[in-house]
């Protein structure tokens, strides 16, 4: 999670790319299958850039996946 806030007691935070892995996104599968490429390497970032600019899924799909998995979207009062 990008927030510096600790998780709410009794809850867990969404883990980065959890949705992508659960829906078996082909781009995520390609990232997972890279043998020698580490995050930040040219080959990794080339594939990762697809996610940043041309995600195969919509925010609607992501939001409904969160609901189905029992996630809550919360924000700080501050």
C-alpha distances in whole Angstrom, upper triangle without the diagonal:
4,6,8,9,10,10,13,15,16,13,10,7,6,6,7,10,11,13,15,16,17,19,20,20,22,20,18,21,22,19,20,23,24,26,26,23,20,17,18,22,24,24,21,20,23,21,18,19,20,17,17,20,21,19,21,19,19,17,20,19,15,16,19,17,14,17,19,17,16,13,13,12,13,13,14,18,18
4,7,9,11,12,15,18,19,16,14,10,10,10,9,12,14,16,17,18,20,22,23,22,24,21,19,23,24,21,21,25,25,27,26,23,20,17,18,21,23,24,20,19,22,21,18,19,20,17,16,19,21,19,22,21,20,18,21,21,17,17,20,19,17,20,22,20,20,16,16,14,13,13,14,17,16
4,5,8,9,12,15,17,15,13,10,11,12,12,15,16,18,20,21,22,24,26,25,27,25,23,26,27,24,25,28,28,30,30,27,24,20,21,25,27,28,24,23,26,25,21,22,24,21,19,22,24,22,25,23,22,19,22,22,19,18,21,21,17,20,23,20,19,16,15,13,11,10,10,14,13
4,6,9,12,15,17,15,14,11,13,14,14,18,19,21,23,24,25,27,28,28,30,28,25,28,29,26,26,30,30,31,31,28,25,21,22,26,28,29,26,25,28,27,24,25,27,24,22,26,28,26,28,27,26,23,26,26,22,22,25,24,21,23,25,23,22,18,17,15,14,12,11,14,13
4,6,9,11,14,13,12,10,13,14,15,19,19,21,23,24,25,27,29,28,31,29,27,30,31,28,28,32,32,34,33,31,27,24,25,29,31,32,29,28,31,30,26,27,29,25,24,28,29,27,29,27,26,23,25,26,22,21,24,23,19,21,24,21,20,16,15,14,11,10,9,12,11
4,6,9,11,10,10,9,12,13,16,19,19,21,23,24,24,27,28,29,31,30,27,29,31,28,28,31,32,33,33,31,27,25,26,30,32,33,29,29,32,31,27,29,30,27,26,30,31,28,30,28,28,25,26,26,23,22,24,23,19,21,23,20,19,16,15,14,12,12,11,14,14
4,6,8,6,6,6,10,12,14,18,17,19,21,22,22,24,26,27,30,29,25,28,30,27,27,30,31,33,33,31,28,25,27,31,33,33,29,29,32,30,27,29,30,26,26,29,30,27,29,26,26,23,24,24,20,19,21,20,16,18,20,17,15,12,12,12,11,11,11,15,16
4,6,5,7,8,12,14,17,20,19,20,24,24,23,26,28,29,32,31,28,31,33,31,30,33,34,36,37,34,31,29,31,34,36,36,33,32,35,33,30,32,32,29,28,31,32,29,31,28,27,24,25,25,21,20,21,20,17,17,19,17,14,12,11,11,10,11,11,13,15
4,6,8,10,14,16,20,22,20,22,26,25,25,27,30,31,34,33,30,32,35,32,31,35,36,37,38,36,33,31,33,36,39,39,35,35,38,36,32,34,35,31,31,35,35,32,33,30,30,27,27,27,24,22,23,22,19,19,21,18,15,14,13,15,13,14,14,17,18
4,7,10,13,16,19,22,19,21,24,24,22,25,28,29,33,32,29,31,34,32,30,34,35,36,37,36,33,31,33,36,39,39,35,35,38,35,32,34,35,31,31,35,35,31,32,29,29,26,26,26,23,21,22,20,17,17,18,15,13,12,12,15,14,16,17,19,21
4,7,10,12,16,18,16,17,21,20,19,22,24,26,29,29,26,28,30,28,27,31,32,34,35,33,30,28,30,33,36,35,31,32,34,32,29,31,31,27,28,31,31,28,28,26,25,23,23,22,19,18,19,17,14,14,15,12,10,9,9,12,11,14,15,18,20
4,7,9,12,15,12,15,18,17,17,20,22,23,26,25,22,24,27,25,23,27,28,30,31,29,26,24,27,30,32,32,28,28,31,28,25,27,28,24,25,28,28,25,26,23,23,21,22,21,17,17,18,16,12,14,15,12,10,9,10,12,12,14,16,19,21
4,6,9,12,11,13,15,16,16,18,20,21,24,23,20,22,25,22,21,25,26,28,29,27,24,22,24,27,29,29,25,25,27,25,22,24,25,21,21,25,25,22,23,21,21,18,20,19,15,15,16,14,11,14,15,12,11,8,9,10,11,12,14,18,19
4,6,9,7,9,12,12,12,15,17,17,20,19,16,19,21,19,19,22,24,26,27,25,22,20,22,25,27,26,22,22,25,22,19,21,21,18,18,21,22,18,19,17,17,15,17,15,12,12,14,12,9,12,13,10,11,8,10,10,12,14,16,20,21
4,6,5,9,10,10,11,14,15,15,18,17,14,16,19,16,15,19,20,22,23,21,19,16,19,22,24,23,19,19,22,20,17,19,19,16,17,20,21,18,19,17,18,16,18,17,13,14,16,13,12,15,16,13,14,11,13,14,15,17,19,23,23
4,6,8,9,10,11,13,14,14,16,14,11,14,16,13,13,17,18,20,21,18,16,13,16,18,20,20,16,16,18,16,13,15,16,13,13,17,17,15,16,15,16,15,18,16,13,14,17,14,13,16,17,15,16,14,15,15,17,18,20,24,24
4,5,5,6,9,10,10,10,12,11,8,11,13,11,11,15,16,18,20,17,16,13,16,18,19,18,15,15,17,14,11,14,14,10,12,15,15,12,13,12,14,14,16,14,11,14,15,12,12,16,16,14,16,14,17,16,19,20,23,26,27
4,5,5,6,9,10,10,14,13,10,12,15,13,12,16,18,20,22,20,18,16,19,21,23,21,18,18,20,17,15,17,17,14,16,19,18,14,15,13,15,14,16,13,10,13,14,10,10,14,13,11,13,12,15,15,18,20,23,26,27
4,5,5,6,8,9,12,12,10,12,15,14,14,17,19,22,24,22,21,18,21,23,24,22,19,19,20,17,15,17,16,12,15,17,16,12,12,10,12,11,12,10,7,10,11,7,8,12,11,10,13,12,14,15,18,20,23,27,28
4,6,5,6,5,9,8,6,9,11,11,11,14,16,19,21,19,18,16,19,20,21,19,16,16,17,14,12,14,13,10,13,15,13,10,10,9,12,12,14,11,9,13,13,10,12,15,15,13,16,15,18,18,21,23,26,30,30
4,6,5,6,9,10,6,7,11,10,9,12,15,17,20,18,18,16,19,21,22,19,16,18,19,15,14,17,15,13,16,18,17,13,13,12,15,16,17,14,12,15,16,12,13,16,15,13,17,16,19,20,23,25,28,31,32
4,5,8,11,12,10,11,14,14,13,16,18,21,23,22,21,20,23,24,25,23,20,21,22,18,17,20,18,15,18,20,19,15,14,12,15,15,16,12,11,14,13,10,11,14,12,10,14,14,18,19,22,25,28,31,32
4,6,9,11,10,10,14,14,14,16,19,22,24,23,22,21,24,25,25,23,20,21,21,18,17,19,16,14,17,19,16,13,11,10,12,14,14,10,10,13,12,9,12,14,13,12,16,16,19,20,23,26,29,32,34
4,6,9,7,7,10,12,11,12,15,18,21,20,20,19,22,23,23,20,18,19,19,15,15,18,15,13,17,19,16,13,11,11,15,16,17,13,13,16,16,13,15,18,16,15,19,19,22,23,26,28,32,35,36
4,5,5,6,9,10,11,12,15,18,20,19,19,18,20,21,21,18,16,16,16,12,12,14,12,10,14,15,12,9,8,9,12,14,16,13,12,16,16,13,16,19,18,17,20,20,23,23,26,28,31,34,35
4,5,5,6,9,10,10,13,16,18,17,18,17,19,19,19,16,14,15,14,11,11,14,11,10,14,15,13,11,9,11,15,17,19,16,16,19,20,17,20,22,21,21,24,24,26,26,29,31,34,38,38
4,5,5,6,9,10,11,15,17,14,15,14,16,16,15,13,11,12,11,7,8,10,8,7,11,12,10,9,9,11,14,17,19,16,15,19,20,18,20,23,22,22,25,23,26,25,28,30,32,36,36
4,5,5,6,9,10,14,16,13,14,12,15,16,16,13,11,12,12,9,8,11,10,8,12,14,13,10,11,12,15,17,19,16,15,18,19,17,18,21,21,19,22,21,24,24,26,28,30,34,34
4,5,5,6,9,12,15,13,14,14,17,17,17,14,12,14,14,10,11,14,13,12,15,17,16,13,13,14,18,20,22,18,17,21,22,18,20,23,22,21,24,23,26,26,29,31,34,37,38
4,5,5,6,10,12,11,13,13,15,14,14,11,9,12,11,8,9,12,11,11,15,16,15,14,13,16,19,21,23,21,20,23,24,21,23,26,25,24,27,26,29,29,32,33,35,39,39
4,5,5,9,11,9,9,9,12,11,12,9,7,9,10,7,7,11,11,10,13,15,15,14,14,16,20,21,23,21,19,23,24,21,22,26,25,23,26,25,28,27,30,31,33,36,36
4,6,8,11,10,10,10,14,14,15,12,10,13,14,11,11,14,14,13,16,19,18,16,17,18,21,22,25,22,20,23,24,21,22,25,24,22,25,24,27,27,30,31,33,37,37
4,6,9,9,11,12,15,14,15,12,10,14,14,11,13,16,16,16,19,21,20,18,18,20,24,25,27,24,23,27,27,24,25,29,27,26,29,28,31,31,33,35,37,41,41
4,6,6,8,10,12,11,12,8,7,11,12,10,11,15,15,16,18,20,20,19,19,22,25,26,29,26,25,28,29,26,27,31,30,28,31,30,32,32,34,35,37,41,41
4,6,8,11,14,12,13,10,10,14,15,13,15,18,19,19,21,24,23,23,23,25,29,30,32,30,28,31,32,29,30,34,33,30,33,32,35,35,37,38,40,43,43
4,6,10,12,9,11,9,9,13,14,14,15,18,19,20,22,24,24,24,25,27,30,31,34,32,30,33,34,31,32,35,35,32,35,34,36,36,37,38,40,43,42
4,7,8,6,8,6,6,9,11,11,11,14,16,17,18,20,21,21,22,24,27,28,31,29,27,30,32,29,29,33,33,31,33,31,34,33,35,35,37,40,39
4,6,5,9,8,6,9,12,12,11,14,16,16,17,20,21,21,22,24,27,27,30,28,26,29,31,28,28,32,32,29,31,29,31,31,32,32,34,37,36
4,6,9,9,6,7,10,10,9,12,14,14,14,17,19,18,20,22,24,24,27,26,23,26,28,26,25,29,29,27,29,27,29,27,29,29,30,34,33
4,7,8,6,6,9,11,9,11,14,14,14,17,19,19,22,23,25,25,29,27,25,28,30,28,27,31,32,30,32,29,30,29,30,30,31,34,33
4,6,5,6,8,10,10,12,15,16,16,18,20,20,22,24,27,27,31,29,27,30,32,30,30,34,34,32,34,32,34,32,34,33,35,38,37
4,6,5,6,9,10,10,13,15,15,16,18,19,21,24,26,27,31,29,27,30,33,31,31,35,35,33,36,33,35,33,35,35,36,40,38
4,6,5,7,9,10,12,14,15,16,17,18,19,22,25,26,29,28,26,29,31,29,30,33,33,32,34,32,34,33,35,35,37,41,39
4,5,5,6,9,10,11,13,15,16,16,18,20,22,23,27,25,23,26,28,26,26,30,30,28,31,29,31,30,31,32,34,37,36
4,5,5,6,9,10,10,12,14,14,17,19,21,22,25,24,22,25,28,26,26,30,30,29,31,28,30,29,30,30,32,35,34
4,6,5,7,10,10,11,12,14,16,19,21,22,26,24,23,26,28,26,27,31,31,30,32,30,32,30,32,33,35,38,37
4,5,6,8,9,11,11,11,13,16,18,20,23,21,20,24,25,23,24,28,28,27,30,28,30,28,31,31,34,37,36
4,5,5,7,9,10,10,12,14,17,18,21,20,18,21,23,21,22,25,26,25,27,25,26,25,27,28,30,33,32
4,5,5,6,8,9,12,14,16,17,21,20,18,22,24,23,23,27,27,26,29,26,28,26,28,28,30,33,32
4,5,5,5,6,9,12,14,16,19,18,17,20,22,21,22,25,26,25,28,26,27,26,28,29,31,34,34
4,6,6,5,8,9,11,13,16,15,13,17,19,17,18,22,22,22,24,22,23,22,24,25,28,31,30
4,6,7,10,11,12,13,17,16,15,17,20,19,19,23,24,23,25,23,24,22,24,24,26,29,28
4,6,10,11,12,13,17,17,16,19,21,21,21,24,26,26,27,25,26,24,26,26,29,31,31
4,6,9,10,12,15,15,15,17,19,19,20,23,24,24,27,25,26,24,27,27,30,33,33
4,5,7,10,12,11,11,14,16,15,17,20,20,20,23,21,23,21,24,25,28,31,31
4,7,10,12,10,11,14,15,14,17,19,19,20,23,21,23,22,25,27,30,33,33
4,7,8,6,7,11,11,11,13,16,16,17,19,18,20,19,22,24,27,30,31
4,5,5,6,9,10,11,13,14,15,17,19,17,18,17,20,22,25,28,29
4,5,5,6,8,10,10,12,14,15,16,15,15,14,17,18,22,24,25
4,5,5,6,8,10,11,12,14,16,14,15,14,17,19,23,25,27
4,6,5,6,9,10,10,12,14,14,15,15,19,21,25,27,29
4,5,5,6,9,10,11,12,11,13,12,16,18,21,24,26
4,5,5,6,9,10,11,9,10,9,13,16,19,22,23
4,5,5,6,9,10,10,11,12,15,18,22,24,26
4,5,5,6,9,9,11,12,16,19,22,25,27
4,6,5,6,5,7,9,12,15,19,22,24
4,5,5,6,7,9,13,16,20,22,24
4,5,8,10,13,16,20,23,26,28
4,6,9,12,15,19,22,25,27
4,7,10,13,16,19,22,24
4,7,9,13,16,19,21
4,6,10,13,16,18
4,7,11,13,15
4,7,10,12
4,7,8
4,5
4
